[in-house]
């Protein structure tokens, strides 16, 4: 069997192993920077062309339904079913995670042809992000709707929902300073060794910035489009509320959701938070530079 694929995202190494005649995986360019040879934290076996009921992965009662996917449990395993639009409601793929989240299977009941034994990586939306959200909730982490950059080993996180200006701001920052843009849409935060770190992820926005780098989190900035640039310090309670609104929490998992809420509160408590009113031009960068980068 091929050694498969290893990806390191937010200091978590995922190993995707092929079975059933699969020799390897093709990978989207946004994932290339995250390839690693390190030992895995999470091992996933990919099984092609099989009815999931044969492995006892059909699941019991649906606990969470998001139309294109749903979540259930079987014997403590966490079961995600994807693409349920077929006539017989048979999922096109299933992600089944063991109770400890360290091992799992990806069942592909409907896949395209293999070319020289190579299959398109199953690590695609929404499976990849649901997996990441689940794992982060077990490892003192969050996935945040945000952009951010690293400068002199400090990480700056700019938080906002769709349309808040994350990709625009990322391009402005990159234009003005030669420093890694971690991502322009989704960034991971983890508490490690009593410090908070920001991590780039593969899941970019329209500006298509991705980076595997990380940095200690030094500031939270909640984006607000404005006619002038300003920074207003926020209370901890305000920061917690704003941050939670821009998280991707595991609503399907009560224990994971509780952990996510705790890390959200801890992050906003430990890191200074600001409302950043900004204009979509170089003056926005100048405001950040003059206050934090000099």
C-alpha positions as CSV (number, residue, x, y, z in Angstrom):
1,X,0.0,0.0,0.0
2,X,1.2,3.5,-0.8
3,X,2.3,5.7,2.0
4,X,-0.3,8.2,1.0
5,X,-0.4,11.8,1.9
6,X,0.6,13.8,5.0
7,X,-0.5,17.4,5.7
8,X,0.4,19.6,8.6
9,X,-2.2,22.2,9.5
10,X,-2.0,24.2,12.8
11,X,0.7,21.8,14.1
12,X,-1.7,18.9,13.6
13,X,-0.4,16.2,11.1
14,X,-3.0,14.3,9.1
15,X,-2.1,11.1,7.3
16,X,-4.4,10.1,4.5
17,X,-3.8,6.5,3.6
18,X,-5.1,4.9,0.3
19,X,-6.8,1.5,0.0
20,X,-8.8,-0.3,-2.7
21,X,-6.4,0.2,-5.7
22,X,-5.6,3.8,-4.9
23,X,-1.9,4.4,-5.4
24,X,-1.9,8.1,-4.4
25,X,-3.7,11.4,-4.5
26,X,-3.7,14.5,-6.6
27,X,-3.8,17.7,-4.5
28,X,-5.1,21.2,-5.0
29,X,-2.3,23.9,-5.1
30,X,-3.6,25.5,-1.9
31,X,-2.5,22.3,0.0
32,X,1.0,22.0,-1.4
33,X,2.6,24.2,1.2
34,X,1.2,22.0,4.0
35,X,2.8,18.7,2.8
36,X,5.0,17.2,5.5
37,X,6.9,14.0,6.4
38,X,6.3,14.3,10.2
39,X,4.7,11.6,12.3
40,X,0.9,11.8,12.2
41,X,-1.5,12.9,14.9
42,X,-4.6,11.8,13.0
43,X,-4.6,8.8,10.6
44,X,-7.4,8.4,8.0
45,X,-7.8,5.4,5.7
46,X,-9.4,6.2,2.3
47,X,-11.6,3.4,1.0
48,X,-13.0,3.6,-2.5
49,X,-16.2,2.2,-4.0
50,X,-17.8,0.6,-1.0
51,X,-21.2,0.7,0.6
52,X,-20.6,2.2,4.1
53,X,-23.2,-0.1,5.7
54,X,-20.9,-3.1,5.2
55,X,-18.5,-1.5,7.8
56,X,-21.2,-0.6,10.2
57,X,-20.9,3.1,9.4
58,X,-24.4,3.9,8.3
59,X,-25.0,5.7,11.6
60,X,-28.0,5.9,13.8
61,X,-30.4,8.8,14.3
62,X,-29.2,12.0,12.6
63,X,-28.1,14.5,15.3
64,X,-27.3,17.4,13.1
65,X,-28.5,18.1,9.5
66,X,-26.9,20.8,7.2
67,X,-28.6,19.7,4.0
68,X,-25.5,18.8,2.1
69,X,-24.1,16.8,5.0
70,X,-25.3,15.4,8.3
71,X,-23.8,14.1,11.5
72,X,-24.7,11.0,13.6
73,X,-22.9,8.6,16.0
74,X,-22.4,4.9,16.0
75,X,-20.8,3.1,18.9
76,X,-19.2,6.4,20.0
77,X,-17.8,7.1,16.5
78,X,-18.4,10.4,14.9
79,X,-20.0,10.0,11.5
80,X,-20.3,12.7,8.8
81,X,-22.2,11.9,5.6
82,X,-21.8,14.1,2.5
83,X,-23.7,14.7,-0.7
84,X,-27.1,13.2,0.1
85,X,-28.9,14.3,-3.0
86,X,-29.0,10.9,-4.7
87,X,-32.3,9.1,-5.2
88,X,-31.6,6.4,-2.5
89,X,-30.1,9.0,-0.1
90,X,-26.8,7.0,-0.1
91,X,-24.0,9.4,0.8
92,X,-21.2,9.9,-1.8
93,X,-18.6,9.9,1.0
94,X,-18.5,9.4,4.7
95,X,-16.0,10.6,7.3
96,X,-16.0,8.2,10.3
97,X,-13.8,9.3,13.3
98,X,-13.1,7.1,16.3
99,X,-14.1,8.4,19.7
100,X,-10.6,9.6,20.4
101,X,-10.4,11.5,17.1
102,X,-7.0,10.0,16.4
103,X,-8.1,7.5,13.7
104,X,-10.8,7.4,11.1
105,X,-12.0,6.3,7.7
106,X,-13.1,8.1,4.6
107,X,-15.5,6.0,2.6
108,X,-15.9,7.0,-1.1
109,X,-19.0,5.3,-2.4
110,X,-19.1,7.4,-5.6
111,X,-15.8,8.5,-7.2
112,X,-14.4,9.1,-10.6
113,X,-12.0,7.0,-12.5
114,X,-8.4,6.5,-11.3
115,X,-5.7,7.7,-13.6
116,X,-2.5,5.6,-13.1
117,X,-3.8,4.8,-9.7
118,X,-4.1,8.5,-8.7
119,X,-7.3,9.8,-7.1
120,X,-8.3,13.4,-6.4
121,X,-7.6,13.9,-2.7
122,X,-10.7,13.3,-0.5
123,X,-9.4,16.1,1.7
124,X,-11.8,18.7,0.1
125,X,-14.6,21.0,1.2
126,X,-16.6,20.5,3.4
127,X,-15.0,17.3,4.7
128,X,-11.6,18.9,5.3
129,X,-13.0,21.8,7.3
130,X,-15.4,19.7,9.4
131,X,-12.6,17.4,10.2
132,X,-10.4,20.4,11.2
133,X,-13.1,22.0,13.3
134,X,-13.7,18.7,15.1
135,X,-10.0,18.1,15.8
136,X,-9.3,21.7,16.9
137,X,-12.1,21.4,19.5
138,X,-10.2,18.5,21.0
139,X,-6.8,20.3,20.9
140,X,-7.6,23.7,22.4
141,X,-8.2,25.4,19.1
142,X,-10.5,27.4,17.0
143,X,-11.1,28.0,13.3
144,X,-11.8,31.7,12.8
145,X,-13.3,33.7,9.9
146,X,-10.4,36.0,9.6
147,X,-7.3,37.1,7.8
148,X,-3.9,37.7,9.4
149,X,-0.2,38.1,9.0
150,X,3.1,37.4,10.8
151,X,5.6,40.1,11.4
152,X,8.8,39.8,13.5
153,X,7.4,36.6,15.0
154,X,4.2,38.2,16.1
155,X,0.8,37.3,14.7
156,X,-2.0,39.7,14.1
157,X,-5.6,38.5,13.5
158,X,-8.2,40.5,11.7
159,X,-11.7,39.0,12.3
160,X,-14.8,39.5,10.3
161,X,-17.6,37.7,8.5
162,X,-18.1,37.5,4.8
163,X,-17.9,40.9,3.1
164,X,-16.0,42.5,6.0
165,X,-13.0,43.2,3.9
166,X,-10.5,40.4,4.8
167,X,-9.2,39.8,1.3
168,X,-9.0,43.5,0.6
169,X,-7.1,44.2,3.7
170,X,-4.8,41.2,3.1
171,X,-3.8,42.6,-0.3
172,X,-3.2,46.0,1.2
173,X,-0.9,44.6,3.8
174,X,1.0,42.5,1.3
175,X,1.4,45.5,-0.9
176,X,3.0,47.5,1.9
177,X,5.1,44.9,3.7
178,X,7.1,41.8,2.7
179,X,5.8,39.4,5.3
180,X,3.8,36.2,5.3
181,X,0.0,36.6,5.0
182,X,-1.3,33.5,6.9
183,X,-4.6,33.4,5.0
184,X,-7.3,35.9,3.8
185,X,-10.4,34.0,5.1
186,X,-9.8,31.2,7.6
187,X,-7.1,31.1,10.3
188,X,-6.6,28.6,13.1
189,X,-5.9,29.6,16.7
190,X,-4.5,27.2,19.3
191,X,-3.5,27.4,22.9
192,X,-0.1,25.7,23.3
193,X,2.2,25.8,26.3
194,X,0.1,28.5,27.9
195,X,0.4,30.8,24.8
196,X,-1.9,31.4,21.9
197,X,-0.8,31.0,18.3
198,X,-2.2,31.8,15.0
199,X,-1.8,29.4,12.1
200,X,-2.2,29.7,8.3
201,X,-4.6,27.2,6.7
202,X,-5.3,26.1,3.1
203,X,-8.8,27.6,3.0
204,X,-8.3,31.0,1.4
205,X,-10.7,33.7,0.2
206,X,-10.7,35.7,-3.0
207,X,-7.1,36.9,-2.6
208,X,-5.9,33.3,-2.4
209,X,-3.3,33.8,0.3
210,X,-2.2,30.6,2.1
211,X,0.8,29.9,4.4
212,X,1.8,27.0,6.7
213,X,3.5,29.4,9.1
214,X,2.5,30.3,12.7
215,X,3.2,33.0,15.2
216,X,2.3,33.9,18.8
217,X,-1.0,35.9,18.7
218,X,-0.3,39.5,19.6
219,X,-3.6,41.3,18.7
220,X,-7.2,40.7,17.8
221,X,-8.8,43.3,15.4
222,X,-12.5,43.2,14.6
223,X,-13.1,44.7,11.2
224,X,-15.4,47.5,10.5
225,X,-15.6,49.3,7.1
226,X,-15.4,53.0,7.7
227,X,-14.6,56.4,6.1
228,X,-11.6,56.8,8.4
229,X,-9.1,54.6,10.2
230,X,-9.4,54.1,13.9
231,X,-8.6,51.6,16.7
232,X,-10.9,51.3,19.7
233,X,-9.9,49.0,22.6
234,X,-12.6,46.5,23.5
235,X,-13.7,45.0,26.8
236,X,-13.1,41.3,27.2
237,X,-16.9,40.5,27.2
238,X,-17.3,42.4,23.9
239,X,-14.3,40.7,22.4
240,X,-15.6,37.2,23.4
241,X,-19.0,38.0,21.8
242,X,-17.5,39.3,18.6
243,X,-15.0,36.5,18.3
244,X,-17.7,33.8,18.8
245,X,-19.8,35.2,16.0
246,X,-16.9,34.6,13.6
247,X,-16.0,31.1,14.7
248,X,-16.7,27.8,12.9
249,X,-17.9,25.9,16.0
250,X,-18.8,22.2,16.2
251,X,-22.5,22.7,16.8
252,X,-23.0,19.0,16.3
253,X,-20.9,18.0,19.3
254,X,-21.9,19.2,22.8
255,X,-18.5,18.4,24.3
256,X,-16.6,20.0,21.5
257,X,-18.8,23.1,21.6
258,X,-18.1,23.5,25.3
259,X,-14.4,23.3,24.7
260,X,-14.6,25.8,21.8
261,X,-16.5,28.3,24.0
262,X,-13.8,28.0,26.7
263,X,-10.9,28.6,24.2
264,X,-12.8,31.5,22.7
265,X,-13.1,33.2,26.1
266,X,-9.5,32.4,27.0
267,X,-8.2,33.9,23.8
268,X,-10.1,37.1,24.2
269,X,-9.0,37.3,27.8
270,X,-5.3,36.8,27.0
271,X,-4.9,38.9,23.9
272,X,-5.6,42.7,23.5
273,X,-8.6,43.3,21.3
274,X,-9.6,46.3,19.2
275,X,-12.4,47.4,16.8
276,X,-10.5,48.4,13.6
277,X,-12.4,50.9,11.5
278,X,-10.6,51.0,8.2
279,X,-10.7,52.4,4.7
280,X,-9.8,50.1,1.8
281,X,-6.5,51.8,0.9
282,X,-2.9,52.1,2.2
283,X,-4.0,54.3,5.1
284,X,-5.4,51.2,6.8
285,X,-1.9,49.6,6.8
286,X,-0.4,52.8,8.0
287,X,-2.7,52.8,11.0
288,X,-1.6,49.3,12.0
289,X,2.0,50.0,11.3
290,X,2.2,53.2,13.3
291,X,0.5,51.6,16.3
292,X,2.0,48.0,16.4
293,X,4.8,47.5,13.9
294,X,7.3,50.3,14.6
